[in-house]
Amino acid sequence: MRHLVPLLAILLVLSACSSDAEGDGPPIGPGTTTPTPVSTTTTAQPAAPLAGLELDLIASGFDQPTYATALPGDNRIFVLERTGLIRILRGGEVTGEPFLDLTAEVSTEGPEQGLTALTFHPRYEENGRLFVFFTDVSGASQLFEYERSADDPDAADPRTGRRILELEQPHPAHQGGALVFGPDGYLWVTIGDGGVPSANGDDWRMKAQDPTNWYGTVLRLDIDAASPYAIPPDNPFAAGEGGAPEVWAYGFRNPWRATTDGNTILVSDVGQDWWEEVNAIPVGEAGGNYGWPVLEGPECFEAESCDTAGLIEPTLTEYHQGLCAIIAGPVYRGTAIPELHGRQFYSDYCVGWIRSWDYTKGAQSSTDWTDDLGKIGNASSLGVDGNGEMLIMNLAGELYRIVPVR
């Protein structure tokens, strides 16, 4: 049984709250969340033909970084460290005080535990709300909301923290790891399957085929209509029949990263024995079953009978061949490399190459950039800066920007 290699391990901690499909639950919201404008176009023209790509080192010395992100048009980059700090990088220099210090709340005892996700509310500039995902000291996954400090725009106020979701974990592995606001304005959360078969014969992997729990799912929450959240009225199990009201899709193993592009949610799922995969989920298609553990990638994996009826195969698969964990990032919509507009960049934690593909054209569109970029080592995450330019980091603490050669 293959888990994520220790310490990237660091990469898989997405959580959620104890889901109770029975009894009183969160209200069904009125659908008041404001949709996010969808834009997938660019007008930038290259100054000269693209001769290749290269890595521009922005900063180093971070402690096991797990994620980097930025607000659109902002010159700050927010870098998460596994141990619980969110640091601000401005102009290649780390500011003195952390944006948020959660080291007292975060556990890194297990190799796949720690602080792994941060996203800002679509109206962050006016309401100052942000959301983080981490493993707490009891080993449970936590989704918390914080608010920007009233006195310092470079700080979140730790006193404002409130729990949105909590999920008890049976195992320190396969906890997921992504938070993203979709074009519908709702918060999407990815959750892993909870680990591997235990000594007593319980196979937690099979929970991914049961949408009445949160393990192995993608959740969709309205965090504006009620406190701490409401259920979007068009969620497939909004009434609690056939599945947990929060669940939008299920059948995932360890969905470490997710991103939005237009009306698509791209979820990268770490494989078991043979396949790494990326799943393209249309925002309008609810209740999809993405196969795990009946399927791993395009092949049958575990089931009394391999009945694939109704299962959705991944859009991109990569056969292991030394790989161990796919690390997929945003779809490139920047202006510096218009030739790569619309391509999602991805890497692998163990091998460290960097590739890109056009998810609208399928796996055959994948390009390997190893000749240009070499191998980055233990790639832990990709992101974009405030101008939409691609970032990639490794567990050694280095943060790079992918830039064009002209």
VEXLUM-311229 format. One record per residue (C-alpha): x, y, z; chain; residue in one letter. Coordinates in Angstrom, 2 decimals. Each point is the difference from the previous one (the first is absolute). Example, Ala and Ser with C-alpha at 12.3 -4.5 7.8 and 13.67 -1.06 7.14 Angstrom:
# residues 2
<<12.30, -4.50, 7.80>, "A", "a"> <<1.37, 3.44, -0.66>, "A", "s"> 
END
This chain:
# residues 406
<<0.00, 0.00, 0.00>, "A", "m"> <<1.53, 3.19, -1.10>, "A", "r"> <<-0.59, 3.18, 1.91>, "A", "h"> <<1.46, 3.38, -0.65>, "A", "l"> <<3.69, 0.00, 0.56>, "A", "v"> <<0.86, 1.26, 3.49>, "A", "p"> <<-0.10, 3.70, 0.15>, "A", "l"> <<-1.93, 0.67, -3.07>, "A", "l"> <<-1.78, -1.70, 2.10>, "A", "a"> <<-0.08, 3.43, 0.96>, "A", "i"> <<-2.23, 0.42, -2.78>, "A", "l"> <<-3.20, -1.47, 0.73>, "A", "l"> <<-1.99, 1.41, 2.62>, "A", "v"> <<-3.31, 1.33, -1.04>, "A", "l"> <<-2.70, -0.12, 2.37>, "A", "s"> <<-3.53, 0.49, 0.92>, "A", "a"> <<-2.45, -0.21, 2.73>, "A", "c"> <<-1.67, -2.95, 1.56>, "A", "s"> <<-2.78, -0.58, -2.44>, "A", "s"> <<-3.27, -1.11, 1.43>, "A", "d"> <<-2.36, -1.02, -2.75>, "A", "a"> <<-2.63, -0.80, 2.59>, "A", "e"> <<-1.89, 2.40, 2.20>, "A", "g"> <<0.30, 3.76, -0.11>, "A", "d"> <<2.63, 1.33, -2.35>, "A", "g"> <<0.96, 3.28, -1.61>, "A", "p"> <<-2.83, 1.89, -1.68>, "A", "p"> <<-0.53, -0.06, -3.74>, "A", "i"> <<1.09, 3.42, -1.13>, "A", "g"> <<-1.97, 2.34, -2.23>, "A", "p"> <<2.80, -0.01, -2.55>, "A", "g"> <<1.05, 3.54, 0.90>, "A", "t"> <<3.73, -0.46, -0.52>, "A", "t"> <<1.21, 2.36, -2.73>, "A", "t"> <<1.42, -1.84, -3.01>, "A", "p"> <<3.57, 0.81, -1.02>, "A", "t"> <<0.37, 1.48, -3.50>, "A", "p"> <<1.50, -2.61, -2.34>, "A", "v"> <<2.81, 1.16, -2.28>, "A", "s"> <<2.20, -2.28, -2.08>, "A", "t"> <<1.32, 2.47, -2.55>, "A", "t"> <<3.18, 2.01, -0.41>, "A", "t"> <<1.03, 2.70, -2.45>, "A", "t"> <<3.73, -0.08, 0.67>, "A", "a"> <<2.25, -0.58, -2.98>, "A", "q"> <<3.53, -1.42, 0.31>, "A", "p"> <<2.82, 2.41, -0.76>, "A", "a"> <<1.80, -2.82, -1.78>, "A", "a"> <<-0.57, -3.70, -0.64>, "A", "p"> <<0.23, -2.22, 3.07>, "A", "l"> <<3.43, -1.64, 0.06>, "A", "a"> <<-0.70, -1.95, 3.17>, "A", "g"> <<-0.60, 0.31, 3.74>, "A", "l"> <<2.24, 0.50, 3.00>, "A", "e"> <<-0.31, 0.15, 3.78>, "A", "l"> <<0.54, 3.32, 1.75>, "A", "d"> <<0.82, -0.48, 3.70>, "A", "l"> <<-2.11, 2.46, 1.98>, "A", "i"> <<0.92, -1.01, 3.55>, "A", "a"> <<1.30, -2.92, 2.07>, "A", "s"> <<0.27, -1.02, 3.62>, "A", "g"> <<-3.65, -0.83, 0.64>, "A", "f"> <<-0.69, -2.84, 2.46>, "A", "d"> <<-1.72, -2.81, -1.94>, "A", "q"> <<-2.25, 2.26, -2.11>, "A", "p"> <<-3.29, -1.57, -1.04>, "A", "t"> <<-1.74, 2.72, -2.00>, "A", "y"> <<0.39, 3.49, -1.48>, "A", "a"> <<-2.71, 2.33, -1.20>, "A", "t"> <<-0.76, 3.68, -0.58>, "A", "a"> <<-2.88, 2.40, -0.37>, "A", "l"> <<-0.60, 1.19, -3.58>, "A", "p"> <<2.00, 3.14, -0.74>, "A", "g"> <<1.79, -0.18, 3.38>, "A", "d"> <<3.81, 0.02, 0.27>, "A", "n"> <<-0.01, -2.29, 3.04>, "A", "r"> <<0.42, -3.78, -0.14>, "A", "i"> <<-1.39, -1.96, 2.95>, "A", "f"> <<2.10, -3.10, 0.76>, "A", "v"> <<-1.26, -2.76, 2.31>, "A", "l"> <<2.44, -2.00, 2.08>, "A", "e"> <<-0.97, -3.46, 1.15>, "A", "r"> <<0.68, 0.84, 3.66>, "A", "t"> <<-2.76, 2.61, 0.10>, "A", "g"> <<1.36, 3.36, -1.18>, "A", "l"> <<-1.30, 2.07, -2.90>, "A", "i"> <<2.72, 2.38, -1.15>, "A", "r"> <<-0.19, 2.98, -2.34>, "A", "i"> <<2.56, 0.39, -2.76>, "A", "l"> <<0.24, 3.49, -1.50>, "A", "r"> <<2.60, 0.97, -2.58>, "A", "g"> <<2.02, -3.16, 0.67>, "A", "g"> <<0.19, 0.71, 3.75>, "A", "e"> <<-1.96, -1.66, 2.79>, "A", "v"> <<-1.73, 2.52, 2.26>, "A", "t"> <<0.97, -0.06, 3.66>, "A", "g"> <<-3.14, -1.36, 1.65>, "A", "e"> <<-2.06, -2.89, -1.38>, "A", "p"> <<-3.39, 0.74, -1.50>, "A", "f"> <<-1.43, -2.71, 2.27>, "A", "l"> <<1.63, -2.24, 2.61>, "A", "d"> <<-1.81, -3.29, 0.62>, "A", "l"> <<2.95, -1.97, 1.33>, "A", "t"> <<-1.70, -0.57, 3.37>, "A", "a"> <<-3.05, -1.53, -1.71>, "A", "e"> <<1.68, -2.00, -2.78>, "A", "v"> <<1.35, -3.55, 0.29>, "A", "s"> <<2.82, -1.32, -2.18>, "A", "t"> <<0.35, -3.28, 1.88>, "A", "e"> <<-1.08, -2.03, -3.00>, "A", "g"> <<1.82, 0.37, -3.32>, "A", "p"> <<-3.17, 1.14, -1.78>, "A", "e"> <<-1.11, 2.50, 2.60>, "A", "q"> <<0.44, 3.73, 0.41>, "A", "g"> <<-1.26, 3.25, -1.52>, "A", "l"> <<-0.80, -0.55, -3.67>, "A", "t"> <<-2.59, 2.37, -1.44>, "A", "a"> <<-0.95, 3.67, -0.10>, "A", "l"> <<-2.57, 1.84, -2.08>, "A", "t"> <<-1.41, 3.50, 0.16>, "A", "f"> <<-3.65, 0.91, -0.25>, "A", "h"> <<-0.85, 1.34, -3.49>, "A", "p"> <<-0.88, 3.32, 1.68>, "A", "r"> <<3.03, -0.02, 2.30>, "A", "y"> <<0.82, 3.66, -0.64>, "A", "e"> <<-3.31, 1.03, 1.54>, "A", "e"> <<-0.62, -2.69, 2.63>, "A", "n"> <<3.52, -1.24, 0.88>, "A", "g"> <<-1.07, -3.67, 0.29>, "A", "r"> <<2.43, -2.86, -0.63>, "A", "l"> <<-0.08, -3.77, 0.48>, "A", "f"> <<2.70, -2.50, 0.98>, "A", "v"> <<0.26, -3.75, 0.23>, "A", "f"> <<2.21, -1.86, 2.49>, "A", "f"> <<0.42, -3.04, 2.26>, "A", "t"> <<-0.54, 0.87, 3.65>, "A", "d"> <<1.89, -1.40, 2.98>, "A", "v"> <<-2.56, -2.80, 0.43>, "A", "s"> <<0.56, -1.16, -3.59>, "A", "g"> <<-3.34, 1.30, -1.31>, "A", "a"> <<-0.35, 2.01, -3.19>, "A", "s"> <<-1.17, 3.57, 0.51>, "A", "q"> <<-1.40, 2.66, -2.33>, "A", "l"> <<0.13, 3.38, 1.73>, "A", "f"> <<-0.96, 3.52, -0.98>, "A", "e"> <<1.97, 3.09, 1.07>, "A", "y"> <<-0.29, 3.69, -0.67>, "A", "e"> <<2.58, 2.55, -1.02>, "A", "r"> <<1.32, 2.13, 2.83>, "A", "s"> <<-1.74, 3.34, 0.35>, "A", "a"> <<3.36, 1.63, 0.77>, "A", "d"> <<2.37, -1.71, -2.44>, "A", "d"> <<-0.79, -1.06, -3.59>, "A", "p"> <<2.99, -2.35, 0.15>, "A", "d"> <<-1.47, -2.04, 2.85>, "A", "a"> <<-2.99, -2.18, 0.77>, "A", "a"> <<-1.53, 0.35, 3.46>, "A", "d"> <<0.40, -3.38, 1.80>, "A", "p"> <<-2.77, 0.98, 2.44>, "A", "r"> <<-2.55, -0.14, -2.81>, "A", "t"> <<0.54, -3.70, -0.72>, "A", "g"> <<-3.15, -2.11, -0.20>, "A", "r"> <<-0.46, -3.60, -1.04>, "A", "r"> <<-1.89, -0.65, -3.23>, "A", "i"> <<0.54, -3.78, -0.24>, "A", "l"> <<1.68, -2.70, 2.06>, "A", "e"> <<0.66, -3.59, -1.01>, "A", "l"> <<1.38, -2.70, 2.27>, "A", "e"> <<2.71, -1.95, -1.82>, "A", "q"> <<0.50, -3.77, 0.40>, "A", "p"> <<3.52, 0.18, -1.42>, "A", "h"> <<2.60, 2.77, -0.51>, "A", "p"> <<0.00, -0.56, -3.78>, "A", "a"> <<-2.32, 0.79, -2.94>, "A", "h"> <<-1.66, 3.07, 1.43>, "A", "q"> <<-0.20, 2.03, -3.19>, "A", "g"> <<1.13, 3.59, -0.19>, "A", "g"> <<-1.79, 2.65, -2.05>, "A", "a"> <<-2.22, 3.04, 0.53>, "A", "l"> <<-1.24, 2.00, -2.95>, "A", "v"> <<-2.85, 2.34, -0.81>, "A", "f"> <<-1.81, -1.04, -3.15>, "A", "g"> <<-1.49, 2.30, -2.63>, "A", "p"> <<-3.32, -0.58, 1.77>, "A", "d"> <<1.34, 1.84, 3.06>, "A", "g"> <<-0.12, -3.12, 2.19>, "A", "y"> <<2.91, -1.46, 1.95>, "A", "l"> <<1.18, -3.38, -1.35>, "A", "w"> <<1.90, -2.31, 2.35>, "A", "v"> <<1.75, -3.27, -0.88>, "A", "t"> <<0.20, -2.86, 2.52>, "A", "i"> <<2.09, -3.19, -0.17>, "A", "g"> <<-1.26, -3.53, 0.67>, "A", "d"> <<1.35, -0.09, 3.56>, "A", "g"> <<2.97, -2.34, -0.41>, "A", "g"> <<0.61, -3.65, -0.72>, "A", "v"> <<-1.42, -3.37, 1.18>, "A", "p"> <<0.51, -0.48, 3.72>, "A", "s"> <<1.22, -3.04, 1.92>, "A", "a"> <<-3.56, -0.97, 0.92>, "A", "n"> <<-0.95, -0.28, -3.66>, "A", "g"> <<-1.94, 3.26, -0.33>, "A", "d"> <<0.71, 1.43, -3.43>, "A", "d"> <<-0.43, 3.75, 0.21>, "A", "w"> <<0.58, 0.30, -3.72>, "A", "r"> <<-3.52, -1.29, -0.66>, "A", "m"> <<-1.43, 3.02, 1.83>, "A", "k"> <<0.81, 1.96, -3.16>, "A", "a"> <<-2.90, -1.87, -1.66>, "A", "q"> <<-2.43, 1.08, 2.70>, "A", "d"> <<-1.14, 3.63, -0.41>, "A", "p"> <<-1.78, -0.05, 3.36>, "A", "t"> <<3.38, 0.76, 1.60>, "A", "n"> <<2.60, 2.61, -0.95>, "A", "w"> <<2.96, -2.32, -0.65>, "A", "y"> <<1.20, -0.01, -3.61>, "A", "g"> <<-2.25, 2.88, -1.03>, "A", "t"> <<-0.13, 3.53, -1.34>, "A", "v"> <<-2.20, 2.21, 2.19>, "A", "l"> <<-1.79, 3.18, -1.10>, "A", "r"> <<-1.01, 2.54, 2.66>, "A", "l"> <<-1.81, 3.32, 0.11>, "A", "d"> <<1.97, 1.92, 2.62>, "A", "i"> <<-2.01, 3.23, -0.45>, "A", "d"> <<-3.61, -1.08, 0.55>, "A", "a"> <<0.37, -1.28, 3.58>, "A", "a"> <<2.53, -0.55, 2.78>, "A", "s"> <<2.18, -1.97, -0.26>, "A", "p"> <<-1.43, -0.98, -3.40>, "A", "y"> <<-3.11, -0.97, -1.92>, "A", "a"> <<-0.62, -2.68, -2.62>, "A", "i"> <<-0.28, 1.29, -3.59>, "A", "p"> <<-3.54, -0.92, -1.09>, "A", "p"> <<1.26, -1.77, -3.15>, "A", "d"> <<2.42, -2.32, 1.84>, "A", "n"> <<-0.95, -3.56, -1.06>, "A", "p"> <<-0.81, -1.16, 3.53>, "A", "f"> <<-1.17, 3.36, 1.37>, "A", "a"> <<-2.98, -1.60, 1.73>, "A", "a"> <<2.21, -2.65, 1.63>, "A", "g"> <<-1.41, -2.84, -2.10>, "A", "e"> <<2.55, -2.38, -1.52>, "A", "g"> <<3.00, 1.95, 1.20>, "A", "g"> <<1.32, 2.66, 2.34>, "A", "a"> <<-1.41, 3.43, -0.92>, "A", "p"> <<3.50, 1.50, -0.32>, "A", "e"> <<1.20, -2.55, -2.60>, "A", "v"> <<0.18, 1.05, -3.65>, "A", "w"> <<2.07, -2.92, -1.40>, "A", "a"> <<1.62, -3.16, 1.41>, "A", "y"> <<2.29, -2.92, -0.84>, "A", "g"> <<3.39, 1.65, 0.68>, "A", "f"> <<3.09, -1.45, 1.69>, "A", "r"> <<2.11, 2.96, 1.08>, "A", "n"> <<-0.93, 3.18, -1.88>, "A", "p"> <<2.94, 2.14, 1.02>, "A", "w"> <<-0.63, 3.01, -2.22>, "A", "r"> <<-2.87, 1.65, -1.87>, "A", "a"> <<-0.37, 3.07, -2.15>, "A", "t"> <<-2.71, 1.74, -1.98>, "A", "t"> <<0.07, 1.06, -3.63>, "A", "d"> <<-3.08, 1.42, -1.62>, "A", "g"> <<-2.85, -2.32, 0.97>, "A", "n"> <<2.26, -2.96, 0.78>, "A", "t"> <<1.48, -1.23, 3.29>, "A", "i"> <<3.24, -1.94, -0.57>, "A", "l"> <<0.77, -2.46, 2.80>, "A", "v"> <<3.34, -1.84, 0.08>, "A", "s"> <<-0.20, -3.35, 1.81>, "A", "d"> <<3.05, -1.85, 1.33>, "A", "v"> <<0.06, -3.64, -1.15>, "A", "g"> <<0.67, -3.31, 1.73>, "A", "q"> <<1.99, -2.54, -2.03>, "A", "d"> <<-0.12, 1.01, -3.66>, "A", "w"> <<-1.63, 3.31, -0.91>, "A", "w"> <<0.02, 3.69, 0.87>, "A", "e"> <<-2.95, 1.98, -1.31>, "A", "e"> <<-1.72, 3.33, -0.57>, "A", "v"> <<-3.80, 0.15, -0.08>, "A", "n"> <<-1.81, 2.80, -1.82>, "A", "a"> <<-3.32, 0.62, 1.79>, "A", "i"> <<-2.52, 2.24, -1.81>, "A", "p"> <<-1.53, 2.40, 2.49>, "A", "v"> <<-3.47, -0.90, -1.25>, "A", "g"> <<0.33, -3.79, 0.35>, "A", "e"> <<-0.85, -1.04, 3.56>, "A", "a"> <<0.28, -3.36, 1.72>, "A", "g"> <<2.74, -1.52, -2.16>, "A", "g"> <<1.75, -3.21, 1.13>, "A", "n"> <<3.68, 0.20, -0.98>, "A", "y"> <<0.69, -3.65, 0.60>, "A", "g"> <<2.44, -0.58, 2.86>, "A", "w"> <<0.59, -2.71, 1.18>, "A", "p"> <<-1.92, -1.93, -2.68>, "A", "v"> <<2.25, 1.79, -2.48>, "A", "l"> <<3.52, 1.31, 0.32>, "A", "e"> <<0.51, 2.24, -2.99>, "A", "g"> <<-1.53, -1.83, -3.00>, "A", "p"> <<0.41, -3.52, 1.46>, "A", "e"> <<-1.93, -2.16, 2.42>, "A", "c"> <<1.55, -0.04, 3.46>, "A", "f"> <<-2.15, -1.33, 2.83>, "A", "e"> <<-3.54, -1.29, 0.04>, "A", "a"> <<-1.84, -3.31, 0.25>, "A", "e"> <<-0.84, 0.53, -3.66>, "A", "s"> <<1.41, 2.72, -2.19>, "A", "c"> <<-3.22, 1.59, -1.14>, "A", "d"> <<0.97, 3.37, -1.46>, "A", "t"> <<-3.55, 1.04, -0.92>, "A", "a"> <<-0.55, 3.58, 1.10>, "A", "g"> <<3.65, 0.59, 0.93>, "A", "l"> <<1.78, 3.02, -1.47>, "A", "i"> <<3.53, -0.67, -1.27>, "A", "e"> <<2.69, 2.66, 0.56>, "A", "p"> <<0.80, 2.53, -2.70>, "A", "t"> <<3.79, -0.35, 0.43>, "A", "l"> <<1.94, -3.03, 1.23>, "A", "t"> <<3.73, -0.46, 0.54>, "A", "e"> <<1.37, -3.51, 0.49>, "A", "y"> <<2.27, -0.24, 3.05>, "A", "h"> <<3.38, -1.00, -1.47>, "A", "q"> <<1.71, 1.35, 3.11>, "A", "g"> <<-2.66, 2.60, 0.75>, "A", "l"> <<-1.67, 0.17, 3.40>, "A", "c"> <<-2.35, 2.99, 0.27>, "A", "a"> <<-1.35, 2.36, -2.62>, "A", "i"> <<0.29, 3.68, 0.87>, "A", "i"> <<-2.28, 1.95, -2.35>, "A", "a"> <<-0.33, 3.76, 0.01>, "A", "g"> <<-2.15, 2.75, -1.49>, "A", "p"> <<-0.79, 0.41, -3.67>, "A", "v"> <<2.27, 2.67, -1.42>, "A", "y"> <<-1.85, 3.22, -0.81>, "A", "r"> <<2.87, 2.46, 0.34>, "A", "g"> <<1.38, 2.32, -2.65>, "A", "t"> <<3.76, -0.71, -0.06>, "A", "a"> <<-0.38, -3.30, -1.89>, "A", "i"> <<-3.14, 0.35, -2.16>, "A", "p"> <<1.05, -3.07, -2.01>, "A", "e"> <<-0.82, -2.13, 3.07>, "A", "l"> <<-3.28, 1.69, 0.81>, "A", "h"> <<-2.58, -2.56, 1.15>, "A", "g"> <<2.52, -2.70, 0.95>, "A", "r"> <<0.13, -1.51, 3.48>, "A", "q"> <<3.48, -0.52, 1.46>, "A", "f"> <<0.70, -3.09, 2.10>, "A", "y"> <<2.90, -1.89, 1.55>, "A", "s"> <<0.72, -3.11, 2.09>, "A", "d"> <<1.31, 0.04, 3.55>, "A", "y"> <<2.59, -2.75, -0.50>, "A", "c"> <<1.22, 0.68, -3.54>, "A", "v"> <<-0.25, 3.78, -0.09>, "A", "g"> <<-0.49, 0.58, -3.73>, "A", "w"> <<-2.39, 2.73, -1.13>, "A", "i"> <<-2.64, -0.58, -2.69>, "A", "r"> <<-2.99, 1.86, -1.39>, "A", "s"> <<-3.15, -1.05, -1.85>, "A", "w"> <<-3.17, 1.40, -1.50>, "A", "d"> <<-2.81, -1.69, 1.92>, "A", "y"> <<-2.48, 0.80, -2.77>, "A", "t"> <<2.08, -2.10, -2.42>, "A", "k"> <<0.88, -2.93, 2.29>, "A", "g"> <<3.17, -1.84, 0.98>, "A", "a"> <<1.45, 0.06, -3.53>, "A", "q"> <<0.59, 3.75, 0.43>, "A", "s"> <<2.52, -0.51, 2.85>, "A", "s"> <<3.45, 1.61, -0.44>, "A", "t"> <<3.04, -0.95, 2.08>, "A", "d"> <<2.20, 3.04, 0.84>, "A", "w"> <<2.89, -1.96, 1.55>, "A", "t"> <<2.46, 1.04, -2.71>, "A", "d"> <<-0.71, 3.64, 0.85>, "A", "d"> <<-0.64, -0.08, 3.74>, "A", "l"> <<1.82, -3.10, 1.23>, "A", "g"> <<-1.41, -1.61, 3.14>, "A", "k"> <<-1.05, 2.02, 3.01>, "A", "i"> <<0.41, -2.73, 2.62>, "A", "g"> <<-2.88, -0.71, 2.39>, "A", "n"> <<-2.60, 2.25, -1.61>, "A", "a"> <<-2.57, 0.84, 2.66>, "A", "s"> <<-2.36, 2.42, -1.74>, "A", "s"> <<-0.66, 2.36, -2.90>, "A", "l"> <<-1.81, 3.31, 0.11>, "A", "g"> <<-0.20, 3.40, -1.67>, "A", "v"> <<1.12, 3.46, 1.06>, "A", "d"> <<-2.16, 3.12, -0.09>, "A", "g"> <<0.60, 0.37, -3.74>, "A", "n"> <<-1.02, -3.57, -0.74>, "A", "g"> <<3.57, -1.19, -0.64>, "A", "e"> <<0.81, -3.59, 0.95>, "A", "m"> <<1.77, -0.85, 3.26>, "A", "l"> <<1.48, -3.33, 1.08>, "A", "i"> <<1.66, -0.97, 3.27>, "A", "m"> <<1.76, -2.98, 1.50>, "A", "n"> <<0.24, -1.45, 3.47>, "A", "l"> <<3.56, 1.26, 0.31>, "A", "a"> <<-1.48, 3.49, 0.35>, "A", "g"> <<0.60, 1.51, -3.45>, "A", "e"> <<-2.63, 2.05, -1.81>, "A", "l"> <<0.33, 0.54, -3.75>, "A", "y"> <<-1.87, 1.84, -2.72>, "A", "r"> <<-0.28, -1.66, -3.42>, "A", "i"> <<1.05, 2.61, -2.57>, "A", "v"> <<0.39, 0.06, -3.79>, "A", "p"> <<3.24, -0.03, -1.96>, "A", "v"> <<-0.28, 2.34, -3.01>, "A", "r"> 
END
